[in-house]
Structures are given as structure tokens and as C-alpha cells.
Amino acid sequence: MRSLSRLRDQVTIWRGTDQRIRDAIELSEMGDDEMLPELLDEADDLEQVIERLSFRAKLSGEYDVEDAYLAIHAGAGGTDAQDWAAMLLRMYLRWAERRGFKVETVDEMPGDEAGIKSTTLAIQGDYVYGYLKSERGVHRLVRLSPFDSAHRRHTSFCLVEVWPDVQDDIDIVVEDKDLQIDTFRSSGAGGQNVQKNETAIRITHLPTGIVVSCQNERSQAQNKERALQVLKMRLLDLQREKQEEEFAELKGEHVSAGWGNAIRSYVLHPYQMVKDTRTGHETGNTQAVLDGDLDDFMEAYLQAAVGAAAP
């Protein structure tokens, strides 16, 4: 029902835009010079609207319309990597804020000295998964380390995972014998909000090794329910990845999501550049990207995906 409602909204937007174009053409044919400034403003506005709609038209995947979960994991690089994970978290929060999306922190593990070791976000809004699926993979940062007394250049890595929130459509059975469930105290900033009981839940799916945790809910039962929902979505996403790998093998392509295969590099020293290794899209405005300006990278990925899917 949610997908049908969103589809109706999109049809309404397209029809409204079409009517605006027809009205502008009709007014321009009247030849009234006094209306020229107004028509030029309308033309500029329509151009931006059409660009946004054309971008969204590329989001035609099965789950593109859905909400999404996004997880960030600090990889190689120690404290620098954990700080890099916090920088990526800020980047995606800024991106979501720009689009008016709702964000909820499901789980977060603070770093040893700075930053975070990992975090999981639930992001709600139209086509969230369609946009964020371009962000899956390893993100590489090169910079002068603020944690190195010699101020040497360091390279850090983080893994970003994204999967659609399709809990209503999941047909996956998870058996109790396949689960290892652990409880722990929720991490907090201290004071009265520190949990005295072990309400946080960590679930390990033994056959796949997938680990999910949740500590944002008020009770252990609520955290367990949320964690199981996330686990099922992770298992669904794992099925999708296996299907893509099998299809890629049939096409003679090699698919790997290992740490040595960064999808995007963020270089802050000795020069400044952000480059997507899959599409070749790049920019020298690193600060804008880290402030959440990701649309050009997402569009380049979607355009490349459309081209790859074409016969």
C-alpha cells in the first residue's frame, strides 16, 4: 500500500509539471514582452524540477522506493579509521537532513579514543534505498592524521552497508537454533541515562556469521524484536548479493566487496579530491561532499547502472 501511495504521488507530480510546461508554452506564444522575466524564472524552475524528476526516474529497482538501513564499520586504520567512521556518519546525516529524511540511530559503538567503531541508522523517506544503494562498499580516506604526533599522512578505511527496509515483504524463516543471542548494557553519555540493566541485544546468525545489535529501544524485548527485523533484512540483502554475483559470473565479471576494493577515495592531502572508482566521477570540493553534497556521485552511479543494464 505504501508503494502504491508513493506511485500515485509521483504521477500527480509529473502531471502537475506537464501542466506547468503547457501553461508556460501557451503564455510564451502570446508574445507579451512584459511577461518575459516571469517566463524566464518559470523556465529555470521547471528545468530544476525536470532534472530532479529525471534523476528519480532512474530509481526503478525493486526496492528503490523503500526506506533503508545504513551501517558504517571502521576498518583498517585504528583511531584514524574510527574518526573516519564518525566523519562518514556526519556526511550521511547532513545528506539526509538536506532531503528532509527522518533518521533514527538503531545502534552505535563509540571508538576507543575518538569517533565510532560502528553505527546503524534507520532512514525514512521516499526512495531512500534507491539513493543510498550507490554508497555500499569501502570508503577510503587519505589525510594528515590529527592523531599522529609526527603529523604523517595516513590512509583509513570504512565499510558502508545499505539494505532496504522491507520488513513487511520478507519471507525468510530464522530458526532459533541458528541464533546466538547476547545481552549487554546500552552505551550512553553517562549520568541518569546510563542503563543499569542489560537491555541491549546482540544477535549472531551462526550459519552466515552476520551480527546485528540494537540498543536504542527502551526494553530488552523491543531491542530483540528490532534486531531480528534487521537480521532478516540483512539475510534478504545477502540473497540479493549472491544472485548478483552469480549473474556477474555468467557475464564473466569479477565481483568483490573486500577491503582492497574501495568504491570511493577521499583525498585531503597532498591535494584535495573525492573520486568514485566505479564511475570515474570526481570533484575537488571535498568539504562540500563531506557536508552531504552527494547527489552528483549518486546520479553518476545510477547513470552507469542504467547503461550497464542496457542491452
Backbone hydrogen bonds, N-H to C=O, Kabsch-Sander energy under -0.5 kcal/mol:
donor,donor_aa,acceptor,acceptor_aa,energy
5,S,1,M,-2.3
6,R,2,R,-2.1
7,L,3,S,-2.2
8,R,4,L,-2.3
9,D,5,S,-2.0
10,Q,6,R,-2.1
11,V,7,L,-2.2
12,T,8,R,-2.3
13,I,9,D,-2.1
14,W,10,Q,-2.5
15,R,11,V,-2.5
16,G,12,T,-2.3
17,T,13,I,-2.4
18,D,14,W,-2.6
19,Q,15,R,-2.1
20,R,16,G,-1.9
21,I,17,T,-2.2
22,R,18,D,-2.2
23,D,19,Q,-2.5
24,A,20,R,-2.2
25,I,21,I,-2.4
26,E,22,R,-2.3
27,L,23,D,-2.3
28,S,24,A,-2.2
29,E,25,I,-1.7
30,M,27,L,-1.0
31,G,28,S,-1.2
32,D,27,L,-0.6
33,D,31,G,-0.8
35,M,32,D,-1.4
36,L,33,D,-1.4
39,L,35,M,-2.4
40,L,36,L,-2.5
41,D,37,P,-2.0
42,E,38,E,-2.1
43,A,39,L,-2.4
44,D,40,L,-2.2
45,D,41,D,-2.3
46,L,42,E,-2.6
47,E,43,A,-2.1
48,Q,44,D,-1.7
49,V,45,D,-2.2
50,I,46,L,-2.9
51,E,47,E,-2.0
52,R,48,Q,-2.2
53,L,49,V,-2.4
54,S,50,I,-2.8
55,F,51,E,-2.2
56,R,52,R,-2.2
57,A,53,L,-1.8
58,K,54,S,-0.7
58,K,55,F,-1.0
59,L,56,R,-1.7
60,S,58,K,-1.7
64,D,61,G,-0.8
66,E,63,Y,-2.0
68,A,123,I,-2.4
69,Y,163,W,-2.7
70,L,121,L,-2.3
71,A,161,E,-2.8
72,I,119,T,-2.4
73,H,159,L,-2.5
74,A,117,K,-2.9
75,G,157,F,-2.7
80,D,77,G,-1.2
81,A,77,G,-0.6
82,Q,78,G,-1.9
83,D,79,T,-2.3
84,W,80,D,-2.2
85,A,81,A,-2.2
86,A,82,Q,-1.5
87,M,83,D,-1.9
88,L,84,W,-2.4
89,L,85,A,-2.2
90,R,86,A,-2.2
91,M,87,M,-2.1
92,Y,88,L,-2.5
93,L,89,L,-2.3
94,R,90,R,-2.4
95,W,91,M,-2.2
96,A,92,Y,-2.5
97,E,93,L,-2.3
98,R,94,R,-2.3
99,R,95,W,-1.3
100,G,96,A,-0.5
100,G,97,E,-1.0
101,F,96,A,-2.5
102,K,124,Q,-2.1
104,E,122,A,-2.4
106,V,104,E,-0.6
106,V,120,T,-2.6
107,D,120,T,-1.4
109,M,118,S,-2.8
111,G,115,G,-2.5
116,I,82,Q,-2.2
117,K,109,M,-3.1
118,S,109,M,-1.4
119,T,72,I,-1.7
120,T,107,D,-2.8
121,L,70,L,-3.2
122,A,104,E,-3.2
123,I,68,A,-3.1
123,I,121,L,-0.6
124,Q,102,K,-3.0
127,Y,65,V,-1.4
128,V,125,G,-1.3
129,Y,66,E,-2.6
130,G,64,D,-2.0
131,Y,127,Y,-1.9
132,L,128,V,-2.7
133,K,129,Y,-2.0
134,S,131,Y,-1.1
135,E,132,L,-2.3
136,R,133,K,-0.9
137,G,160,V,-2.6
138,V,261,N,-0.7
139,H,158,C,-3.1
140,R,264,R,-2.7
141,L,156,S,-2.7
142,V,266,Y,-2.6
143,R,154,H,-2.1
145,S,143,R,-0.6
145,S,152,R,-2.7
148,D,145,S,-0.9
149,S,147,F,-0.6
151,H,148,D,-2.0
154,H,143,R,-3.3
156,S,141,L,-2.6
157,F,76,A,-2.0
158,C,139,H,-1.9
159,L,73,H,-2.6
160,V,137,G,-2.9
160,V,158,C,-0.5
161,E,71,A,-2.8
161,E,159,L,-0.5
163,W,69,Y,-1.9
165,D,67,D,-2.6
166,V,164,P,-1.3
169,D,166,V,-1.9
170,I,167,Q,-0.6
174,V,172,I,-0.6
175,E,173,V,-0.6
178,D,175,E,-1.6
179,L,176,D,-1.8
180,Q,204,T,-2.2
181,I,179,L,-0.5
182,D,180,Q,-0.5
182,D,202,R,-3.0
184,F,200,A,-1.8
186,S,197,N,-0.5
193,N,190,G,-1.0
194,V,191,G,-1.2
195,Q,186,S,-0.6
199,T,197,N,-1.8
200,A,184,F,-1.8
201,I,214,C,-2.5
202,R,182,D,-3.0
203,I,212,V,-3.3
204,T,180,Q,-2.7
205,H,203,I,-0.5
205,H,210,I,-3.2
206,L,178,D,-2.6
206,L,204,T,-1.0
208,T,205,H,-0.7
209,G,205,H,-3.1
210,I,205,H,-0.6
212,V,203,I,-2.5
214,C,201,I,-2.3
215,Q,106,V,-1.7
216,N,106,V,-1.0
223,N,219,S,-2.2
224,K,220,Q,-2.4
225,E,221,A,-2.3
226,R,222,Q,-2.3
227,A,223,N,-2.5
228,L,224,K,-2.4
229,Q,225,E,-1.8
230,V,226,R,-2.3
231,L,227,A,-2.5
232,K,228,L,-2.3
233,M,229,Q,-1.9
234,R,230,V,-2.4
235,L,231,L,-2.5
236,L,232,K,-2.2
237,D,233,M,-2.3
238,L,234,R,-2.0
239,Q,235,L,-1.9
240,R,236,L,-1.9
241,E,237,D,-2.3
242,K,238,L,-2.2
243,Q,239,Q,-2.1
244,E,240,R,-2.3
245,E,241,E,-2.5
246,E,242,K,-2.4
247,F,243,Q,-2.3
248,A,244,E,-2.5
249,E,245,E,-2.4
250,L,246,E,-1.8
251,K,247,F,-1.4
252,G,249,E,-1.0
253,E,248,A,-3.4
255,V,253,E,-0.5
261,N,258,G,-1.8
262,A,260,G,-0.5
263,I,138,V,-2.5
264,R,138,V,-1.2
265,S,275,K,-2.7
266,Y,140,R,-3.2
267,V,265,S,-0.6
267,V,273,M,-3.4
268,L,142,V,-3.5
268,L,266,Y,-0.6
269,H,142,V,-0.7
273,M,267,V,-2.3
273,M,271,Y,-0.5
274,V,283,T,-2.7
275,K,265,S,-2.4
276,D,281,H,-2.9
277,T,263,I,-2.0
277,T,275,K,-0.6
278,R,263,I,-0.8
280,G,276,D,-2.4
283,T,274,V,-1.9
286,T,284,G,-1.7
289,V,285,N,-1.4
290,L,286,T,-2.5
291,D,287,Q,-1.2
292,G,289,V,-2.1
293,D,288,A,-2.3
294,L,292,G,-1.7
298,M,294,L,-2.4
299,E,295,D,-2.9
300,A,296,D,-2.1
301,Y,297,F,-1.9
302,L,298,M,-2.5
303,Q,299,E,-2.7
304,A,300,A,-2.1
305,A,301,Y,-2.5
306,V,302,L,-2.5
307,G,303,Q,-2.2
308,A,304,A,-2.3
309,A,305,A,-1.7
310,A,306,V,-1.0
